Amino acid sequence: MMAAVTMALTSLSEILEPSARRRPELAVEIAKLFAAFNLYTGDAAKSAAQVEVWGEQLGEFPLFAIRKAYRWAVRSEGKMPSLAALIGDVRLAMGTNVVARQGTLKGWLHST
């Protein structure tokens, strides 16, 4: 039982790892979002600054949730979402159950 809980907790920890720890992958996801909405202005410095700003704000969230929100934004018929709207979608994509499960597993691990 202890091995199963440890493995599940490790898997959840990897999934829920803040994307700031995986900065290159986060930058790729943000750049893909900008490309999907055709926001490249031809100014590489400006694009890099935009990716950096968005990366700072999204860094606390896990990559799986950012990728899911990105797919929702691209598949919608709307315009490029604002950063605040995308963060709202990231929170929705992350859900609360996965965070609650991690807490439960940590409790089980520490009680044994």
N, C-alpha and C positions, 0 to 999 in steps of 0.2 A: 504494500500500500504506500509506504514511504517513497519508494522509487517512482511509482506512478505519479504521486503528487509533485515530487521534485521535477520530473520530466515535464509535466503539465505547466508548472510554474515557470520553468525555463523557457518553454515555448511561448507562453504569454508575455514574459519579459522581453523576449526578442521582438515579438509583434508590436508591443506597446512602447518600444524604445523611442524616445524623442528623435525626430528626424534631424535635429541639430547635430546629432552624433554621426549622421550619415550625410553630411553636407553636399558632397558631389551628386548623390542620387537625388536629393531634394532640389538642387539647382536644375537638374535635368527635367524633373517633373514640372517645375515652374516655367522653364523655357518652352517645354512642349505646350503648356497652356497658352502662353503668349503666341506661339506659332499657330496654334489651332484657331485663334481669333485674329490672326494676321496683324499682330501689333508691332512687328519689327519696323523700326523707323529708318534703319540704315546706319544708325549711330550705335556702334558696339559698346561704347562707354556708357551711354544712357541705358541700353538694354542690360548691361551687367549691373548697373546701379539698381534698376528695377528688380532684377532677380535677387539681389542682395537684400533689399528692403522687404520683399515678400518672404524671403528665406528667414529673416530675423523674426518676422511675425508668425510664421508657420512652424518654426523650429521646435516648439514645445509639443507638437502633435505627431503621432506616428505616421509613417509613410503610407501604410495601407489605407488609412482614412483620407489622406491627401489625394492618393491615387483615385479612390472611389469618388470623392467630390469633384476631381478633375473630369472624370468620365461623365458625371452628371452634367457638369457645365457644358462640356463639348456637345453632348447629345441633346441639350435643350435647344429651343429655337430662339433663345434670347441672345443678348449681347454678352460681352465679356463681363463676368461678375466682378463686383468690387471686392476688395480684399476682405472687408467685413462680411459680405455675403458668402464668400468662399469659406471663411472661417466658420460661419454658421453651418454650412454644409459639411465641413470637416467634422465638427462636433456631432452632427447628426449621424454621419457615417461611422464615427467611432462608437457611438452608442454608450449606454451605461452598463449593460450586462457584462461586457468583457472586463471592465474595470472592477465591477463587483465580484466577478469570478476570481480575479487575481487576488483580491483581498481575502476571500474565503480560503483559497489555497494557501496563502501565506499564514492564515490563522491555523489551518490544519497542520502545516509544516512546523510551526512553532509550538503547537500543543503536544506534539509527539515526543 
